[in-house]
Amino acid sequence: MTVATMTMLFLVGMLAMAYSPVATAHTEADPFVTDLIAAQTIDAGDVSVWNDGTHLYVRFETTGDWAMRSTHLHVATALEGIPQTKKDSPKPGQFDYMTPHDPPVMEFTYMIELGGWVPDTELYIAAHAVVCGPGEEPMFAQGLLTTVPLYTWPDAINVGTVTVAIVGENLVVTLETIDGWLMLDTHLYLNPTTPPTWPPPWVAFPYKHEGLGGVTTDPYVISLPSLGVGCDDTLYISTHANLVKDGLTRHGWGEQNPLEPYPVGWKKYFSVTISCELVCETAWGNGQRFNRKNWAMYFTYTVQ
């Protein structure tokens, strides 16, 4: 065999490989990557795409505290192949691939047969997710955190309740009496790091309602941001009242068990955990907008 013949056969082989329909693609170790954008501006993770010559893989992955509650995916060879409204807004509920995630996940991969998508086929991909996380600002969980009895000291008569709730960005602590007991003064201690210590509440507690004249309900409304608390923080609470009934005066404390010995500090206190709600946002694989009025996006990927 001559050198010229060998050279010709080599070139023919190279051309055959160049036009082979087998896709060799990006790999899982070196995929095509675009950002997963939440709420138009938040980088909540990545969408990665690769293929192995048989299947196309699209992986959703979140970062930080974000997690996915659901994912939707559609792949087409033309933009018109992605389900859309008459005004060119995508319809994720009609995408070919969709998965609810309960509990939420931080990573999920779709595997799709390549079929007729040969090398150099341009694919239009719409990757949509609902991602949940803490958001840029904490969203405090709304509602009741705890209820503790209000007991007299030292005879441990149950004279009412103390409720602690979150309303908006406020902590609402409400003292309420029963059976004819009235409150003349109340004192409230709140601290995210330490329980109360000496001196006594009417001297040292930062929140005071004095000279009430005898009431059965007394609420305190305190801004949570002003307390410097965040999600999952512990908040120490002590509630004290000067009580009267039929000429009998008593101290009152919000406490779980009036018969327990006093802890170190000033009399009784309890604690709550400040809970936060997750913020859920729509997210899209970063690319081109479907239209000017809707920020939903698609991106393109070329089979290799």
ABEGO torsion letter per residue (X at the ends): XBAAAAAAAAAAAAAAAAABABBAEBBAABBBBBBBBBGGABBAEBBBBBBAGABBBBBBBBBEABBBABBBBBBBABAAABBBBAAGBBBAAABABBBBBOBBBABBBBBBBAEABBBGBBBBBBBBBBBBBAEABBBBBBEBABBBBBBBOAAGBBAEBBBBBBBEABBBBBBBBBGGBBBABBBBBBBAABBBBOBBAAAABABBBBGAGGBABBBBBBBAAAAGBBBGBBBBBBBBBBBBBGGBBBBBBBBABAABBBBBEBEBBBBBBBBBBBBBBBBBBBBBBABAABABBBBBBBBX
